[in-house]
Amino acid sequence: MDERRKGTAPLDEARLRQRAIGVKLRQMFDDVVNEPVPDEFLEILRKADGKNGEG
């Protein structure tokens, strides 16, 4: 039975790594989503919307 368990150790380690990567990616995504949008970028979007409405 121990021999089968030894074979799953690398698999368990890989799953733990994947889980840790997933947690870190979610944290990074949440940080980016919660960043404020710069005023300059909002102004560019407003101008683009105005041009689309005209033509």
C-alpha positions in Angstrom: 0.0 0.0 0.0 2.9 2.4 0.7 4.2 1.9 -2.8 0.9 3.2 -4.3 1.0 6.2 -2.0 4.6 7.0 -3.1 3.3 7.2 -6.7 0.7 9.8 -5.8 3.1 12.1 -3.9 4.2 13.9 -7.1 0.6 14.2 -8.2 -0.4 15.7 -4.8 2.5 18.1 -5.0 1.5 19.2 -8.5 -2.1 19.8 -7.3 -0.9 21.9 -4.3 1.2 24.0 -6.7 -1.7 24.4 -9.1 -4.0 25.5 -6.2 -1.4 28.0 -4.9 -1.0 29.4 -8.4 -4.8 29.7 -8.8 -5.0 31.5 -5.4 -2.2 34.0 -6.4 -3.8 34.6 -9.8 -7.2 35.4 -8.2 -5.5 37.8 -5.8 -3.7 39.6 -8.7 -6.9 39.8 -10.7 -8.8 41.2 -7.8 -6.1 43.8 -7.3 -6.3 44.9 -10.9 -10.1 45.0 -11.0 -10.2 47.2 -7.9 -7.7 49.7 -9.2 -9.3 53.1 -10.1 -9.5 54.0 -13.8 -7.2 57.0 -14.6 -9.1 60.2 -15.5 -7.1 60.5 -18.7 -8.3 57.1 -19.9 -11.9 57.9 -19.0 -11.6 61.1 -21.1 -10.3 59.1 -24.1 -13.3 56.8 -23.8 -15.7 59.7 -23.6 -14.2 61.2 -26.8 -14.4 57.9 -28.6 -18.1 57.5 -27.6 -18.8 61.0 -28.8 -17.2 60.3 -32.2 -19.2 57.0 -32.6 -22.4 58.8 -31.9 -21.7 61.5 -34.5 -21.0 59.2 -37.4 
